[in-house]
Amino acid sequence: MSSILPPARPLLGLAIALSLAGCATTTASKPTAVEANVTTKAVGYLDKTAVPASIDLVPAPPAAGSAAFALDEQVSREARALRGSPRFAQAGVDAELGFPEGANHFSCAADIDVDAVKTPALYRLLERSRIDASAATKAAKNTYQRPRPFMVNGEPTCSPKDEEGLRSNGSYPSGHTSIGWAWALILSEIAPDRADAIQARGRNYGESRLVCNVHWQSDILEGRFMGAAAVARLHDNAAFNSDLLAARREIAAARKAGLHSSHDCATENAVLKVRPQSAL
């Protein structure tokens, strides 16, 4: 027996090495999803080649002197008049897209608390789709590099800590709006009993960017368009559809258990009814 046992160690080592090599090959062969920023390890559902091409889908931003830019300026003036109000404070809250904070922007609208432990599929669905909806705006942002309102009017924003980064990040189309509208469409599918409230929240989530003095009206309109384009692509993704079904079950279970949003929804709803009068 002693003459047979020693050779087993090299063979075992070889087997482990081959197994590890096989794992590395499998990992490397997976399609690379669009990565989030440095604040999260999450990745989007979509491969980079599946992200909607905003540079092909949205027109150039309004030119100075055009009727469209005149509307942008009018809405911006109306939005800036809300500085210091509860609506301005809400815009500051809406500016936060990091998770876990960002998971509950639609808590009142969908009437559910989103939690990584209690509603993991819904949490994952929102976090990963956020990345895809943001990525859908980047080509146009990088091409047009449109200056943001605060860079033009010199007035404060609702998120001073973000201003330095925003200066080098094109205004058109709005990434936050794309994300908010994507979330609105996705949540409307899995909580159809709350669809009207959810879609209204998707609209005013984008309008928070006007009130924050970081986006123009036309940025918001095209942001909604790109959010819808991202969701259309997501429906062709197996992982997304799996999480969509799981999230629907989580919401159904919460409804059956009589659970509701723990947020001060009456106050939030009242604040969100305030909007720039000329906003579309």
C-alpha positions in Angstrom: 0.0 0.0 0.0 2.8 2.4 0.8 4.1 2.3 -2.8 0.7 3.3 -4.2 -0.3 6.2 -1.9 2.4 8.9 -2.6 1.5 9.4 -6.3 -2.0 10.4 -5.3 -1.0 13.9 -4.1 0.3 15.1 -7.5 -2.8 13.7 -9.1 -5.0 15.5 -6.6 -3.1 18.7 -7.1 -3.5 18.4 -10.9 -7.2 17.8 -10.5 -7.7 20.9 -8.4 -5.6 23.0 -10.8 -7.7 21.8 -13.8 -10.9 22.5 -11.9 -9.8 26.0 -11.0 -8.8 26.6 -14.6 -12.2 25.4 -15.8 -13.9 27.8 -13.4 -11.8 30.7 -14.6 -12.6 29.9 -18.2 -16.4 29.7 -17.5 -16.3 33.1 -15.7 -14.4 34.8 -18.5 -16.8 33.5 -21.1 -19.8 35.2 -19.5 -21.1 38.3 -21.2 -20.1 41.5 -19.4 -23.0 43.4 -18.1 -22.8 47.2 -17.8 -21.1 48.0 -14.5 -22.3 50.5 -11.9 -20.3 53.3 -10.5 -17.8 52.8 -7.7 -20.4 53.0 -5.0 -21.9 49.6 -5.7 -20.7 46.2 -6.8 -24.0 45.5 -8.7 -24.0 45.2 -12.5 -26.9 45.8 -14.9 -28.8 43.0 -16.6 -27.8 44.1 -20.1 -24.7 43.3 -22.0 -23.1 46.5 -23.4 -24.2 45.6 -26.9 -27.8 45.4 -25.8 -27.9 48.9 -24.2 -30.1 51.3 -26.3 -28.1 53.7 -28.4 -29.2 57.1 -27.2 -27.1 58.9 -29.8 -29.3 57.3 -32.5 -32.5 57.6 -30.6 -32.7 61.2 -29.3 -32.4 64.4 -31.4 -29.8 67.0 -30.6 -30.6 69.2 -27.6 -32.5 72.5 -28.3 -30.3 75.2 -29.8 -30.0 78.6 -28.2 -32.7 80.9 -29.5 -35.1 78.1 -30.4 -38.6 77.8 -29.1 -37.7 74.6 -27.4 -34.8 76.3 -25.5 -37.1 79.1 -24.6 -39.4 76.6 -22.9 -36.3 75.1 -21.2 -35.5 78.5 -19.7 -39.1 79.2 -18.7 -39.4 75.9 -16.8 -36.0 76.4 -15.2 -37.1 79.8 -13.9 -40.3 78.3 -12.4 -38.4 75.4 -10.9 -35.8 77.7 -9.3 -38.5 79.7 -7.6 -39.1 76.6 -5.5 -35.7 76.8 -3.8 -36.0 76.5 0.0 -39.5 74.9 -0.2 -40.4 71.4 0.8 -40.4 70.5 -2.9 -36.8 71.6 -3.1 -36.0 69.4 -0.1 -37.7 66.4 -1.8 -35.6 67.0 -4.9 -32.6 66.6 -2.7 -33.9 63.3 -1.4 -34.6 62.1 -4.9 -31.1 63.0 -6.0 -29.7 60.0 -4.0 -29.4 57.0 -6.2 -27.1 54.9 -4.1 -28.4 51.7 -2.5 -30.0 51.0 -0.1 -31.3 54.6 0.0 -32.4 54.6 -3.6 -34.5 51.4 -3.2 -37.4 53.2 -1.6 -38.0 56.3 -3.8 -41.2 54.5 -5.0 -42.2 53.1 -1.6 -45.2 55.3 -1.2 -46.3 54.9 -4.8 -46.1 51.1 -4.7 -47.1 51.0 -1.1 -44.3 48.7 0.0 -41.0 48.9 1.8 -38.1 47.6 -0.3 -35.5 45.7 1.7 -32.5 43.6 0.5 -33.5 40.9 3.0 -37.3 40.9 3.0 -37.8 41.7 -0.7 -34.5 40.6 -2.3 -35.8 40.1 -5.8 -37.5 43.6 -5.9 -34.4 45.2 -4.4 -32.2 43.5 -7.0 -34.6 44.4 -9.8 -34.4 48.1 -8.9 -30.7 48.2 -8.4 -29.7 46.4 -11.5 -32.3 48.1 -13.8 -31.0 51.4 -12.5 -27.6 50.7 -14.0 -29.1 49.8 -17.4 -31.4 52.8 -17.5 -28.4 55.1 -16.7 -26.2 53.4 -19.3 -28.9 54.1 -21.9 -28.3 57.9 -21.7 -24.5 57.9 -21.7 -23.7 58.0 -25.4 -25.8 61.1 -26.0 -24.5 62.7 -22.7 -20.9 62.2 -23.8 -21.5 63.4 -27.4 -23.4 66.6 -26.6 -21.9 67.5 -23.2 -24.7 69.9 -22.7 -24.0 72.4 -19.8 -26.4 72.0 -16.8 -28.7 74.8 -15.7 -26.7 75.6 -12.6 -23.6 76.1 -14.8 -25.5 78.6 -16.9 -27.5 80.5 -14.2 -24.9 80.3 -11.4 -27.5 79.4 -8.8 -27.3 76.6 -6.2 -28.5 73.0 -6.7 -30.3 70.7 -4.2 -27.2 68.5 -4.0 -24.1 70.6 -3.6 -21.9 67.6 -3.0 -22.7 66.4 -6.5 -21.9 69.6 -8.4 -18.3 69.0 -9.2 -19.1 65.6 -10.8 -22.1 67.0 -12.6 -20.0 69.7 -14.3 -18.2 67.0 -16.4 -21.3 64.9 -16.9 -23.5 66.1 -19.8 -27.0 67.2 -19.0 -28.8 65.7 -22.0 -30.6 63.4 -21.6 -31.3 63.0 -17.9 -30.0 59.8 -16.3 -32.0 60.2 -13.1 -35.2 60.6 -15.2 -34.4 57.6 -17.3 -34.0 55.6 -14.2 -37.1 56.9 -12.5 -39.2 56.3 -15.6 -37.8 52.8 -16.0 -38.6 52.0 -12.4 -42.1 53.4 -12.9 -42.7 51.1 -15.9 -41.3 48.1 -14.2 -43.1 48.6 -10.9 -46.4 49.2 -12.8 -46.1 45.7 -14.2 -45.5 44.0 -10.9 -47.9 46.2 -8.8 -50.7 47.0 -11.3 -53.1 47.9 -8.5 -50.8 50.9 -7.9 -50.0 51.7 -11.5 -51.4 55.3 -11.6 -49.6 56.3 -8.4 -46.4 54.7 -9.6 -46.4 56.4 -13.0 -47.2 59.7 -11.4 -44.2 59.2 -9.2 -42.1 58.4 -12.2 -43.1 61.8 -13.7 -42.4 63.8 -10.6 -39.2 61.9 -9.9 -37.8 63.4 -13.2 -39.3 66.8 -12.3 -37.2 66.8 -9.1 -34.2 67.3 -11.4 -35.7 70.5 -12.7 -36.4 71.7 -9.1 -32.8 70.7 -8.2 -31.5 73.1 -10.9 -29.4 70.3 -12.6 -31.5 69.5 -15.7 -33.5 71.3 -18.4 -37.0 70.4 -19.4 -35.8 68.8 -22.7 -33.3 66.6 -20.7 -36.3 65.3 -18.7 -38.4 64.5 -21.8 -35.7 62.5 -23.5 -34.7 60.9 -20.3 -38.2 59.3 -20.1 -37.8 58.2 -23.6 -34.5 56.4 -22.9 -35.9 54.8 -19.7 -38.7 53.3 -21.8 -36.2 52.1 -24.4 -34.1 50.4 -21.7 -37.2 48.6 -20.3 -38.0 47.3 -23.7 -34.6 45.8 -24.0 -34.7 44.4 -20.5 -37.8 42.3 -21.4 -35.6 40.2 -23.6 -33.3 39.4 -20.7 -33.8 36.1 -18.9 -32.4 37.2 -15.6 -34.5 40.3 -15.6 -37.7 38.4 -16.3 -36.8 35.9 -13.6 -36.4 38.7 -11.0 -39.6 40.4 -12.4 -41.7 37.3 -11.6 -40.0 36.9 -8.2 -40.6 40.5 -7.3 -44.3 40.1 -8.3 -44.6 37.3 -5.8 -42.9 39.3 -3.1 -45.4 42.2 -3.6 -48.3 39.7 -3.6 -47.1 38.2 -0.3 -46.8 41.7 1.2 -50.3 42.5 0.2 -51.6 39.3 1.6 -49.8 40.0 4.9 -51.4 43.4 5.0 -48.1 45.2 4.8 -47.8 48.8 3.6 -45.2 51.5 3.2 -43.8 52.8 6.5 -43.0 56.2 5.0 -45.0 59.5 5.6 -46.8 59.1 2.4 -49.4 61.8 3.0 -46.7 64.4 3.4 -44.7 63.2 0.4 -47.8 63.1 -1.9 -48.7 66.6 -1.0 -45.2 67.9 -1.6 -44.9 66.2 -5.0 -48.0 67.9 -6.3 -46.0 71.1 -6.4 -44.4 71.4 -9.9 -43.1 74.0 -12.3 -46.3 75.2 -14.1 -44.9 75.0 -17.6 -43.3 71.5 -17.2 -44.6 69.0 -19.7 
